[in-house]
Amino acid sequence: MSTLSLEEATEAIYISVNNDNDNIEEHVENLKAALSAEGTKEIEIDPERLNYNNRAGRKMMQSFFKKRGIIVKFKG
């Protein structure tokens, strides 16, 4: 299995989140691998690309990813 680029892994996360978290665990693992290759544990997410772009939705996303070792920050 080849490692996805950070951009590809991030795009897969956006697609998954907007499709009721379809295969989210697999996409999170791919994102972790891409972040590791970049030497970081932090990802910047564009909140405008999320279905639930409100405070509660963003906090839930941050909590979910934090439990899996990824720090989520939002643009803007």
C-alpha positions in Angstrom: 0.0 0.0 0.0 1.4 3.4 -1.0 1.2 6.4 1.3 -1.2 9.1 0.1 0.1 12.7 -0.1 -1.1 15.0 2.6 -3.4 16.8 0.0 -5.0 13.4 -1.0 -5.5 12.3 2.5 -7.0 15.6 3.5 -9.4 15.5 0.5 -10.4 12.0 1.5 -11.2 13.3 5.0 -13.4 16.1 3.5 -15.3 13.6 1.4 -15.7 11.1 4.2 -17.0 13.8 6.7 -19.5 15.1 4.1 -20.7 11.5 3.5 -21.7 10.7 7.0 -18.2 9.7 8.0 -18.0 6.9 5.5 -14.8 4.9 6.0 -13.5 7.6 8.4 -11.3 5.3 10.4 -9.4 4.2 7.2 -9.0 7.8 6.1 -7.8 8.9 9.5 -5.1 6.2 9.3 -4.1 7.4 5.9 -4.0 10.9 7.1 -1.8 9.9 10.1 0.7 8.2 7.7 0.8 11.3 5.5 1.3 13.6 8.5 4.0 11.4 9.8 5.8 11.6 6.4 5.6 15.4 6.7 6.9 15.2 10.2 3.9 16.7 11.9 0.7 15.7 13.8 -1.2 18.9 12.9 -3.7 19.4 10.0 -5.4 22.6 9.0 -9.0 22.1 7.9 -11.1 24.6 5.9 -14.4 24.8 7.8 -16.2 26.1 4.7 -15.9 22.6 3.2 -17.7 20.9 6.1 -21.4 20.1 6.2 -21.6 21.1 9.9 -19.6 24.3 10.0 -20.7 25.4 13.4 -18.9 25.6 16.7 -20.3 22.3 18.0 -19.4 20.5 14.7 -15.8 21.8 14.7 -15.3 20.9 18.4 -16.6 17.4 17.8 -14.2 17.0 14.9 -11.3 18.2 16.9 -12.1 15.8 19.7 -12.5 12.9 17.4 -9.2 13.5 15.7 -7.4 14.3 19.0 -8.3 10.9 20.3 -6.5 9.5 17.3 -3.4 11.6 17.7 -4.1 14.3 15.2 -4.4 18.0 16.1 -7.0 19.8 14.0 -6.8 23.5 13.4 -9.3 25.5 11.3 -8.4 28.1 8.7 -9.6 31.6 9.4 
